[in-house]
Amino acid sequence: MKFQLGTTKIHYKQEEDKDDIEDLKTLGFVFDFSGDRYRNIDGNPEIEFSTLDELMAFVKRWDAIIVQVYDDVYLPEIEIFNDVRE
């Protein structure tokens, strides 16, 4: 099943979040540096899981996720829960 990816966090501090930024880049996220922080400028790469085991490995790697299904028009979304969500 194919999912669109997103993150809860929008702004990443240059030094404090350096490891997170590099990890997210491996998933296809693109960041832009502005002022003292990076901003996620392309927050919707896609990922596909063929098995439940693949999905569970992803969850284990990223700790907490939120899965959202809107309708048949949009891909389901996995949000990596890495910040406060309002």
N, CA and C atoms as an extended XYZ file, in Angstrom:
258
Properties=species:S:1:pos:R:3:atomname:S:1:resname:S:1:resid:I:1 pbc="F F F"
N         0.855       -1.175        0.000 N   MET     1
C         0.000        0.000        0.000 CA  MET     1
C         0.899        1.236        0.000 C   MET     1
N         0.505        2.214       -0.780 N   LYS     2
C         1.282        3.443       -0.919 CA  LYS     2
C         0.717        4.523        0.004 C   LYS     2
N         1.626        5.279        0.638 N   PHE     3
C         1.259        6.363        1.544 CA  PHE     3
C         2.031        7.616        1.179 C   PHE     3
N         1.421        8.757        1.446 N   GLN     4
C         2.116       10.035        1.400 CA  GLN     4
C         2.686       10.253        2.795 C   GLN     4
N         3.901       10.796        2.884 N   LEU     5
C         4.546       11.034        4.177 CA  LEU     5
C         4.487       12.502        4.564 C   LEU     5
N         4.371       12.748        5.847 N   GLY     6
C         4.435       14.091        6.403 CA  GLY     6
C         5.043       14.019        7.797 C   GLY     6
N         5.327       15.160        8.364 N   THR     7
C         5.828       15.222        9.733 CA  THR     7
C         5.005       16.226       10.521 C   THR     7
N         4.909       15.997       11.804 N   THR     8
C         4.219       16.951       12.668 CA  THR     8
C         5.043       18.223       12.775 C   THR     8
N         6.336       18.057       12.916 N   LYS     9
C         7.241       19.196       13.071 CA  LYS     9
C         7.415       19.905       11.729 C   LYS     9
N         7.403       21.233       11.766 N   ILE    10
C         7.557       22.026       10.549 CA  ILE    10
C         8.946       22.662       10.484 C   ILE    10
N         9.420       23.194       11.617 N   HIS    11
C        10.711       23.873       11.664 CA  HIS    11
C        11.709       23.034       12.450 C   HIS    11
N        12.927       22.952       11.929 N   TYR    12
C        13.993       22.167       12.545 CA  TYR    12
C        15.191       23.065       12.798 C   TYR    12
N        15.710       23.037       14.011 N   LYS    13
C        16.880       23.861       14.327 CA  LYS    13
C        18.129       23.216       13.738 C   LYS    13
N        19.003       24.074       13.236 N   GLN    14
C        20.165       23.618       12.474 CA  GLN    14
C        21.012       22.596       13.236 C   GLN    14
N        21.429       22.900       14.439 N   GLU    15
C        22.302       22.006       15.195 CA  GLU    15
C        21.521       20.963       15.998 C   GLU    15
N        20.486       21.406       16.661 N   GLU    16
C        19.715       20.549       17.559 CA  GLU    16
C        19.037       19.383       16.829 C   GLU    16
N        18.577       19.607       15.609 N   ASP    17
C        17.825       18.598       14.859 CA  ASP    17
C        18.607       18.020       13.686 C   ASP    17
N        19.922       18.193       13.694 N   LYS    18
C        20.746       17.786       12.560 CA  LYS    18
C        20.550       16.313       12.184 C   LYS    18
N        20.527       15.423       13.174 N   ASP    19
C        20.362       13.994       12.896 CA  ASP    19
C        18.986       13.684       12.326 C   ASP    19
N        17.962       14.330       12.882 N   ASP    20
C        16.602       14.130       12.366 CA  ASP    20
C        16.483       14.586       10.916 C   ASP    20
N        17.105       15.718       10.608 N   ILE    21
C        17.059       16.249        9.247 CA  ILE    21
C        17.677       15.249        8.277 C   ILE    21
N        18.834       14.715        8.635 N   GLU    22
C        19.515       13.751        7.757 CA  GLU    22
C        18.679       12.491        7.581 C   GLU    22
N        18.072       12.002        8.660 N   ASP    23
C        17.217       10.811        8.573 CA  ASP    23
C        16.002       11.066        7.684 C   ASP    23
N        15.378       12.228        7.834 N   LEU    24
C        14.199       12.547        7.035 CA  LEU    24
C        14.553       12.733        5.559 C   LEU    24
N        15.748       13.232        5.278 N   LYS    25
C        16.185       13.374        3.891 CA  LYS    25
C        16.248       12.017        3.197 C   LYS    25
N        16.583       10.957        3.950 N   THR    26
C        16.647        9.622        3.344 CA  THR    26
C        15.264        9.142        2.900 C   THR    26
N        14.212        9.715        3.473 N   LEU    27
C        12.843        9.373        3.083 CA  LEU    27
C        12.342       10.230        1.921 C   LEU    27
N        13.122       11.245        1.537 N   GLY    28
C        12.739       12.099        0.425 CA  GLY    28
C        12.295       13.494        0.808 C   GLY    28
N        12.372       13.841        2.088 N   PHE    29
C        12.017       15.196        2.504 CA  PHE    29
C        13.100       16.166        2.043 C   PHE    29
N        12.688       17.375        1.703 N   VAL    30
C        13.599       18.426        1.246 CA  VAL    30
C        13.467       19.596        2.212 C   VAL    30
N        14.615       20.162        2.598 N   PHE    31
C        14.621       21.248        3.581 CA  PHE    31
C        15.268       22.486        2.995 C   PHE    31
N        14.803       23.632        3.479 N   ASP    32
C        15.347       24.925        3.096 CA  ASP    32
C        15.815       25.615        4.376 C   ASP    32
N        17.021       26.166        4.367 N   PHE    33
C        17.544       26.854        5.543 CA  PHE    33
C        17.137       28.318        5.491 C   PHE    33
N        16.552       28.784        6.597 N   SER    34
C        16.118       30.176        6.678 CA  SER    34
C        16.345       30.670        8.102 C   SER    34
N        17.144       31.710        8.251 N   GLY    35
C        17.435       32.233        9.586 CA  GLY    35
C        18.230       31.229       10.390 C   GLY    35
N        17.701       30.807       11.528 N   ASP    36
C        18.417       29.860       12.377 CA  ASP    36
C        17.807       28.465       12.330 C   ASP    36
N        16.956       28.201       11.352 N   ARG    37
C        16.287       26.894       11.318 CA  ARG    37
C        16.023       26.431        9.888 C   ARG    37
N        15.815       25.140        9.767 N   TYR    38
C        15.413       24.552        8.497 CA  TYR    38
C        13.905       24.432        8.475 C   TYR    38
N        13.358       24.592        7.315 N   ARG    39
C        11.923       24.432        7.139 CA  ARG    39
C        11.706       23.307        6.128 C   ARG    39
N        10.809       22.407        6.451 N   ASN    40
C        10.473       21.323        5.550 CA  ASN    40
C         9.684       21.920        4.385 C   ASN    40
N        10.293       21.962        3.192 N   ILE    41
C         9.630       22.619        2.076 CA  ILE    41
C         8.943       21.643        1.126 C   ILE    41
N         9.229       20.362        1.261 N   ASP    42
C         8.549       19.363        0.438 CA  ASP    42
C         8.170       18.219        1.356 C   ASP    42
N         7.073       18.410        2.081 N   GLY    43
C         6.719       17.487        3.138 CA  GLY    43
C         5.906       16.304        2.714 C   GLY    43
N         5.873       15.973        1.439 N   ASN    44
C         4.997       14.892        1.044 CA  ASN    44
C         5.625       13.866        0.105 C   ASN    44
N         6.774       13.314        0.484 N   PRO    45
C         7.268       12.197       -0.311 CA  PRO    45
C         6.343       10.994       -0.127 C   PRO    45
N         6.510        9.994       -0.957 N   GLU    46
C         5.675        8.800       -0.862 CA  GLU    46
C         6.499        7.599       -0.449 C   GLU    46
N         5.827        6.644        0.187 N   ILE    47
C         6.460        5.401        0.602 CA  ILE    47
C         5.458        4.285        0.372 C   ILE    47
N         5.967        3.113        0.038 N   GLU    48
C         5.084        1.977       -0.200 CA  GLU    48
C         5.513        0.803        0.667 C   GLU    48
N         4.532        0.163        1.269 N   PHE    49
C         4.764       -1.027        2.083 CA  PHE    49
C         4.051       -2.198        1.426 C   PHE    49
N         4.781       -3.295        1.259 N   SER    50
C         4.189       -4.490        0.667 CA  SER    50
C         3.625       -5.426        1.719 C   SER    50
N         4.180       -5.336        2.933 N   THR    51
C         3.748       -6.243        4.000 CA  THR    51
C         3.534       -5.469        5.292 C   THR    51
N         2.793       -6.083        6.186 N   LEU    52
C         2.599       -5.500        7.512 CA  LEU    52
C         3.930       -5.417        8.260 C   LEU    52
N         4.812       -6.384        8.033 N   ASP    53
C         6.133       -6.356        8.679 CA  ASP    53
C         6.932       -5.123        8.271 C   ASP    53
N         6.845       -4.725        7.006 N   GLU    54
C         7.535       -3.514        6.553 CA  GLU    54
C         6.983       -2.281        7.259 C   GLU    54
N         5.659       -2.216        7.375 N   LEU    55
C         5.028       -1.093        8.070 CA  LEU    55
C         5.439       -1.071        9.536 C   LEU    55
N         5.471       -2.226       10.188 N   MET    56
C         5.847       -2.297       11.594 CA  MET    56
C         7.313       -1.908       11.797 C   MET    56
N         8.185       -2.254       10.868 N   ALA    57
C         9.592       -1.839       10.952 CA  ALA    57
C         9.700       -0.319       10.846 C   ALA    57
N         8.876        0.275        9.994 N   PHE    58
C         8.850        1.731        9.860 CA  PHE    58
C         8.400        2.370       11.172 C   PHE    58
N         7.346        1.836       11.762 N   VAL    59
C         6.846        2.355       13.039 CA  VAL    59
C         7.908        2.211       14.116 C   VAL    59
N         8.572        1.084       14.151 N   LYS    60
C         9.627        0.856       15.152 CA  LYS    60
C        10.751        1.874       14.982 C   LYS    60
N        11.092        2.179       13.743 N   ARG    61
C        12.179        3.132       13.471 CA  ARG    61
C        11.801        4.559       13.879 C   ARG    61
N        10.553        4.971       13.607 N   TRP    62
C        10.144        6.352       13.840 CA  TRP    62
C         9.335        6.544       15.118 C   TRP    62
N         9.131        5.503       15.889 N   ASP    63
C         8.442        5.515       17.186 CA  ASP    63
C         6.940        5.719       17.082 C   ASP    63
N         6.500        6.879       16.727 N   ALA    64
C         5.062        7.154       16.728 CA  ALA    64
C         4.653        7.718       15.373 C   ALA    64
N         3.558        7.191       14.843 N   ILE    65
C         3.032        7.710       13.584 CA  ILE    65
C         1.521        7.898       13.731 C   ILE    65
N         0.985        8.701       12.841 N   ILE    66
C        -0.462        8.890       12.743 CA  ILE    66
C        -0.839        8.518       11.312 C   ILE    66
N        -1.793        7.626       11.155 N   VAL    67
C        -2.256        7.227        9.826 CA  VAL    67
C        -3.606        7.892        9.582 C   VAL    67
N        -3.704        8.559        8.442 N   GLN    68
C        -4.948        9.243        8.089 CA  GLN    68
C        -5.392        8.785        6.697 C   GLN    68
N        -6.663        8.461        6.583 N   VAL    69
C        -7.234        8.101        5.297 CA  VAL    69
C        -8.374        9.076        5.029 C   VAL    69
N        -8.283        9.802        3.916 N   TYR    70
C        -9.263       10.838        3.624 CA  TYR    70
C       -10.404       10.300        2.768 C   TYR    70
N       -10.108        9.873        1.567 N   ASP    71
C       -11.097        9.286        0.664 CA  ASP    71
C       -10.335        8.614       -0.468 C   ASP    71
N       -11.019        8.215       -1.505 N   ASP    72
C       -10.375        7.513       -2.614 CA  ASP    72
C        -9.563        8.420       -3.531 C   ASP    72
N        -9.714        9.731       -3.388 N   VAL    73
C        -9.020       10.670       -4.265 CA  VAL    73
C        -7.568       10.856       -3.850 C   VAL    73
N        -7.306       10.918       -2.547 N   TYR    74
C        -5.961       11.182       -2.030 CA  TYR    74
C        -5.338        9.909       -1.488 C   TYR    74
N        -4.011        9.849       -1.556 N   LEU    75
C        -3.311        8.740       -0.920 CA  LEU    75
C        -3.504        8.816        0.592 C   LEU    75
N        -3.563        7.675        1.267 N   PRO    76
C        -3.540        7.712        2.735 CA  PRO    76
C        -2.225        8.366        3.174 C   PRO    76
N        -2.230        8.987        4.323 N   GLU    77
C        -1.039        9.693        4.800 CA  GLU    77
C        -0.524        9.071        6.091 C   GLU    77
N         0.801        8.975        6.161 N   ILE    78
C         1.472        8.636        7.413 CA  ILE    78
C         2.190        9.891        7.869 C   ILE    78
N         1.842       10.352        9.051 N   GLU    79
C         2.504       11.512        9.651 CA  GLU    79
C         3.457       11.007       10.723 C   GLU    79
N         4.730       11.338       10.585 N   ILE    80
C         5.708       11.005       11.616 CA  ILE    80
C         5.480       11.990       12.754 C   ILE    80
N         5.053       11.474       13.886 N   PHE    81
C         4.679       12.294       15.031 CA  PHE    81
C         5.941       12.664       15.818 C   PHE    81
N         6.538       13.811       15.457 N   ASN    82
C         7.809       14.213       16.054 CA  ASN    82
C         7.771       15.598       16.689 C   ASN    82
N         6.578       16.051       17.051 N   ASP    83
C         6.424       17.346       17.693 CA  ASP    83
C         5.021       17.432       18.287 C   ASP    83
N         4.722       18.555       18.917 N   VAL    84
C         3.395       18.787       19.477 CA  VAL    84
C         2.404       18.970       18.339 C   VAL    84
N         1.246       18.370       18.469 N   ARG    85
C         0.216       18.492       17.438 CA  ARG    85
C        -0.993       19.183       18.028 C   ARG    85
N        -1.452       20.232       17.358 N   GLU    86
C        -2.616       20.974       17.852 CA  GLU    86
C        -3.876       20.524       17.167 C   GLU    86
